[in-house]
Amino acid sequence: MSWLVSREGRKWIYGVCLAAVPLLVAYGVIDGEAAPLWIAVIAALVAPSLALANLTPPLDEPYDLSTVPEED
């Protein structure tokens, strides 16, 4: 399961989801005019769920901007 939430796994999931919609249109499962709506539904469900599952853990201490090196 860890592969599916890795960066490469997420790219694969997004690609498969987006490739599925034109295939469903080609086979007559969904209407071509509704395809953009299905892509929006998939994006609204898949992208946030994968993003929320991969949040970086919060820092134990507040970030100190004085430690950031200045640009030349």
Secondary structure, 3 states (H helix, E strand, C coil): CCCCCCHHHHHHHHHHHHHHHHHHHHCCCCCCCCHHHHHHHHHHHHHHHHHHHCCCCCCCCCCCHHHCCCCC
